[in-house]
Amino acid sequence: MLPTFKTRRRFKGATIAIALVLPLALALCVTSPSNAQTPATPVVAPKAAGAAPVVAPKVTPAPARSVSLVTPKIEMWPDQMEAAGNIMPWQETRVGTEIGGLRLLSVQVNAGDVVKKGQVLARLNPVTVETELDAANAQLMEAQAALAQAEATLERGKRLAPSGGVSQQELTLYETQKQTAAARVNAARAQVKTQQLRLDSATLVAPDDGVISSRSAVEGAIVQAGSELFRLIRQGRLEWRAEVKGEVLLKLRVGQKVTVNSPLGPDVEGHVRQVSPTIDLTTRNGLVYVDLPLDTNLKAGLKVTGTLALSKRKALVLPATAVLHEGAVARVFKVNAESKVEAIEVKVGRVQDDYEEITAGIDAHTQVIAKDVDQLKVGEHVRALAAQDAQKLTLAPDEAKKSGD
């Protein structure tokens, strides 16, 4: 069927509309870039009539940090060597009983107690010894009586001998009886002294000032002669017995300074008391005996490490404030030609007071930042101060003003 006039009119109108819209759409696509390629344009509020123009604030860059520089120094430092050894008593006395078969009545001290010389440690039952002492005294009195009788008989014989009342043979017999009686008196006195010593031994006393390191005495036990009841650290003195190589032992001298690493607190300072005169043939090591202070917190039997000071040698040193430690890595910081912070990894050796030895990484001519290194950032712009300015920076305000004048 042929289209009517009305339908043809509708097609014609749509064709005209498409012809008009298509060029406009193409123009918009060419002249308007996509949102992904064109940055958003800020909307500027229209200025009110008569209003002053808005001026954006000016951003001022932060001033560069001021840093002071320091140059390493070369000093003579004692060489050091690490060693290990045991903490031991300077002298340990074993306190025991000289008599046996007696019962232990009481124990006056415990392990760890501090005692004075002559202080009572324990008491044994003295009844048996006291009885034997009484018997010895009785024998002594009997011997003394026999001696007195023999002396009187001898004197009477000497008076009668000139008149012939006593023969020379009888006089000799009287003299022998007197000497025998005197010998018996001496034997009785010795017996009394022995029993008195046994009685004194029933009370155990401290042989010296010190600390009780061990106690094996038990109240009520029957002790045997010579058995050990206590151990005493004389005067409470301890020493560190460090084991070192034989060639190192030859470099040590009495009085040299030693630092012992204490696991309980600050390091302990000591001095070499004695160097072993021999070297072990198996280990090829020798012992160094180091005296420790009386107030040390170390205990006998503890194994610790320490540092022995040997002969002096040159050291390149920096203040400890110039070295940054991060775990096992140590760094210093310098200012390069562009006034930027640059990090240098170094190796640290000996440490003394507030200085550290630098063994690798820099030389004696390298200037590094002296302090506050934990606040620096690599690549940061800084201003290096001259020596005079750095001194003013560390002075108090009044002193800095006087220095400037």
URSULPE-V131984 format. One record per residue. RES is the residue in one letter. SS is DSSP state (h for helix, s for strand, l for the rest). Layout:
{{RES;SS} {RES;SS}}
This chain:
{{M;l} {L;l} {P;l} {T;l} {F;h} {K;h} {T;h} {R;h} {R;h} {R;h} {F;h} {K;h} {G;h} {A;h} {T;h} {I;h} {A;h} {I;h} {A;h} {L;h} {V;h} {L;h} {P;h} {L;h} {A;h} {L;h} {A;h} {L;h} {C;h} {V;h} {T;h} {S;l} {P;l} {S;l} {N;l} {A;l} {Q;l} {T;l} {P;l} {A;l} {T;l} {P;l} {V;l} {V;l} {A;l} {P;l} {K;l} {A;l} {A;l} {G;l} {A;l} {A;l} {P;l} {V;l} {V;l} {A;l} {P;l} {K;l} {V;l} {T;l} {P;l} {A;l} {P;l} {A;l} {R;s} {S;s} {V;s} {S;l} {L;s} {V;s} {T;s} {P;l} {K;s} {I;s} {E;s} {M;s} {W;s} {P;s} {D;s} {Q;s} {M;s} {E;s} {A;s} {A;s} {G;s} {N;s} {I;s} {M;s} {P;s} {W;l} {Q;l} {E;s} {T;s} {R;s} {V;s} {G;s} {T;l} {E;l} {I;l} {G;l} {G;l} {L;s} {R;s} {L;s} {L;s} {S;s} {V;s} {Q;l} {V;l} {N;l} {A;l} {G;l} {D;l} {V;s} {V;s} {K;l} {K;l} {G;l} {Q;l} {V;s} {L;s} {A;s} {R;s} {L;s} {N;l} {P;l} {V;h} {T;h} {V;h} {E;h} {T;h} {E;h} {L;h} {D;h} {A;h} {A;h} {N;h} {A;h} {Q;h} {L;h} {M;h} {E;h} {A;h} {Q;h} {A;h} {A;h} {L;h} {A;h} {Q;h} {A;h} {E;h} {A;h} {T;h} {L;h} {E;h} {R;h} {G;h} {K;h} {R;h} {L;h} {A;h} {P;l} {S;l} {G;l} {G;l} {V;l} {S;l} {Q;h} {Q;h} {E;h} {L;h} {T;h} {L;h} {Y;h} {E;h} {T;h} {Q;h} {K;h} {Q;h} {T;h} {A;h} {A;h} {A;h} {R;h} {V;h} {N;h} {A;h} {A;h} {R;h} {A;h} {Q;h} {V;h} {K;h} {T;h} {Q;h} {Q;h} {L;h} {R;h} {L;h} {D;h} {S;h} {A;l} {T;s} {L;s} {V;s} {A;l} {P;l} {D;l} {D;l} {G;s} {V;s} {I;s} {S;s} {S;s} {R;s} {S;l} {A;l} {V;l} {E;l} {G;l} {A;l} {I;s} {V;s} {Q;l} {A;l} {G;l} {S;l} {E;s} {L;s} {F;s} {R;s} {L;s} {I;s} {R;s} {Q;l} {G;l} {R;l} {L;s} {E;s} {W;s} {R;s} {A;s} {E;s} {V;s} {K;s} {G;h} {E;h} {V;h} {L;h} {L;l} {K;l} {L;l} {R;l} {V;l} {G;l} {Q;l} {K;s} {V;s} {T;s} {V;s} {N;l} {S;l} {P;l} {L;l} {G;l} {P;l} {D;l} {V;s} {E;s} {G;s} {H;s} {V;s} {R;s} {Q;s} {V;s} {S;l} {P;l} {T;l} {I;l} {D;l} {L;l} {T;l} {T;l} {R;l} {N;s} {G;s} {L;s} {V;s} {Y;s} {V;s} {D;s} {L;s} {P;l} {L;l} {D;l} {T;l} {N;l} {L;l} {K;l} {A;l} {G;l} {L;l} {K;s} {V;s} {T;s} {G;s} {T;s} {L;s} {A;s} {L;s} {S;s} {K;s} {R;s} {K;s} {A;s} {L;s} {V;s} {L;s} {P;s} {A;h} {T;h} {A;h} {V;l} {L;s} {H;s} {E;s} {G;l} {A;l} {V;s} {A;s} {R;s} {V;s} {F;s} {K;s} {V;s} {N;l} {A;l} {E;l} {S;l} {K;s} {V;s} {E;s} {A;s} {I;s} {E;s} {V;s} {K;s} {V;s} {G;s} {R;s} {V;s} {Q;s} {D;l} {D;l} {Y;s} {E;s} {E;s} {I;s} {T;s} {A;s} {G;l} {I;l} {D;l} {A;l} {H;l} {T;l} {Q;s} {V;s} {I;s} {A;l} {K;l} {D;l} {V;h} {D;h} {Q;h} {L;l} {K;l} {V;l} {G;l} {E;l} {H;s} {V;s} {R;s} {A;s} {L;l} {A;l} {A;h} {Q;h} {D;h} {A;h} {Q;h} {K;h} {L;h} {T;h} {L;l} {A;l} {P;h} {D;h} {E;h} {A;h} {K;h} {K;h} {S;h} {G;h} {D;l}}
